[in-house]
Amino acid sequence: MKKIFIFTFLMITAFGHSQSKKIKILQAKISEADEDRFPGAIILKGNVKMEHEGAILDCNQALFYKKRNFFKAIGNVVINQGDTIIQTSDYVDYDAEIKHSVSWGNVILRDPTMTLTTDTLNFDRLKQKLYYDDFATIRDQTNTLKSKNGTYYLENNKFTATSKVTVINPENNIDSNHLDYYTNSGHAYLYGPSNIISKKDGNRIYCEKGFYNTKTDISHFVKNAKLFLKDRTIEGDSLYYNKPIGFASATNNIKVIDTVQKFVARGNYAELFEKKDSLFMIKRAVAISIVEKDSMYVHGDTLLVTGKQKERIIRTYNNVKIFKSDLQGKCDSLHTNEALGITKMYYSPVLWSEKNQITGDSILLLTNKETEKLDSLKVLGRPFIAQKDSIDPKNFNQIKGRDMFGKFVENKLRRFLVNGNGEAVNFNRNEQGVLETITKQYCSSIEFEIEDSEMTAIKCIKQSDGKTYPPSQFPETDKKLRGFIWREDEQPLRVEDIFVKGKKIPRIPLAKKTFINNAEVPKIPKEKKKSKDKGK
């Protein structure tokens, strides 16, 4: 049985204990009931308009269940919540008791900051939040955001997206599995593995927790941050990046990788200036380069890298130390020119090659640019090479002069020429290791070789003076040439030693450890304070 009511104008209020919480029917052309098909429902047709606590709904027709305070809206559904939210869809189910609606079919929701489109949308009016679990797209003035699951909080314009999240704007694409995005400010907070990819230059940022301003292109990341540039990769515990001005800074456990030059820099604070092609690094700064399948480590208080690819200048200042498995060094200032393949050591430089110690006013290491192998050595000003006697550590084989040149063979120093004012002292032993003679020579120039870590084939050019003595007759005062200083206690014997200043500090096992290229680096123990009660 049907009851048909025709309205020219209706304002019918559903009755209940709390009238303010009931749905109000403001308008409908036709109202009818069909208990067989829709038990307990009033069927509303034609320009249907309903209201509930400030929200107005328009649709083609609706099923209104007044006892349940519930309705189903069908066809061209439009919902207005105040002057801020307008939603359209094909269908809506609304439960006024819990103030919850489900919309489906071509759902579009607009507020002053964004437009949301999806197939199915839930709206919790009590908590003023919208959510979905089957993909949606949000567009604001700056970005287009898509995700499989998401929640939008109307009060603070916050959108939380989880699972397959993308944010697209004219400059960048963002991919994440968990993101908080504020449509009014354009701020994005990233959680879990996330990528920001520049459309212009292809640069990429990876992080697992951080902040990104989509309007200013400024970001700050605090977990597993990595910045992938055209020729460099920067990693750190914390990374700040201002893309418009090309500036990045990183702190703690930093690694900068030059993908072209096979060069790595590590430290605990760094600044990168993209437009000036410069990198500044301090706090346990170390530069690592690959030389003949071996790693060379260079540490200093300050590391500065400037210039374009293959033309870079690397400057290392204060307390500089070098470590390579077969070559170590120390100086106060080091300068590397990649274009020329020259590394210069200044201010009390010293090199250790196998058992040999080399010193001078300045030391230059030259690299073959084609093979990228160490080619030769120059010691300019007061060169001095010394080597402990193989049996008696109190005696030293020594050669000095005005300048010295060395040649690397298979990445090891093998041939030398001392040019001008040459002097040499050599302790000569037989095959059984017995000291037979001691020779002191004065030569215009001296040629010699290093074989099995020993000085051999010593040849004077234009010899001016020289004498060989029996060991018992050699003057004690002549055993060490003028300018001889043995600096063995400064030599870094392991990678970890490049961070130790002054004399070596005993290696004490510590709980907290740092690693450089998989090598364990103990922290430097603090110096013990002298007791004021000493002697008591």
Beta strands, then each sheet from edge to edge (+ up, - down):
strand 1: 2-6
strand 2: 12-13
strand 3: 24-27
strand 4: 30-34
strand 5: 42-52
strand 6: 55-65
strand 7: 70-81
strand 8: 85-95
strand 9: 100-111
strand 10: 114-124
strand 11: 129-132
strand 12: 136-139
strand 13: 144-147
strand 14: 149-153
strand 15: 158-168
strand 16: 172-182
strand 17: 187-198
strand 18: 204-213
strand 19: 218-223
strand 20: 225-228
strand 21: 232-236
strand 22: 238-242
strand 23: 247-258
strand 24: 263-273
strand 25: 278-282
strand 26: 286-291
strand 27: 294-299
strand 28: 302-306
strand 29: 313-324
strand 30: 327-337
strand 31: 342-346
strand 32: 350-353
strand 33: 356-359
strand 34: 362-368
strand 35: 373-380
strand 36: 384-388
strand 37: 396-400
strand 38: 403-409
strand 39: 412-429
strand 40: 435-451
strand 41: 454-469
strand 42: 513-516
strand 43: 519-522
sheet 1: 1+ 4- 5+ 3- 2+
sheet 2: 1+ 4- 5+ 6- 7+ 8- 9+ 10- 11+ 14- 15+ 13- 12+
sheet 3: 1+ 4- 5+ 6- 7+ 8- 9+ 10- 11+ 14- 15+ 16- 17+ 18- 19+ 22- 23+ 21- 20+
sheet 4: 1+ 4- 5+ 6- 7+ 8- 9+ 10- 11+ 14- 15+ 16- 17+ 18- 19+ 22- 23+ 24- 25+ 28- 29+ 27- 26+
sheet 5: 1+ 4- 5+ 6- 7+ 8- 9+ 10- 11+ 14- 15+ 16- 17+ 18- 19+ 22- 23+ 24- 25+ 28- 29+ 30- 31+ 34- 35+ 38- 39+ 37- 36+ 33- 32+
sheet 6: 1+ 4- 5+ 6- 7+ 8- 9+ 10- 11+ 14- 15+ 16- 17+ 18- 19+ 22- 23+ 24- 25+ 28- 29+ 30- 31+ 34- 35+ 38- 39+ 40- 41+
sheet 7: 42+ 43-
end
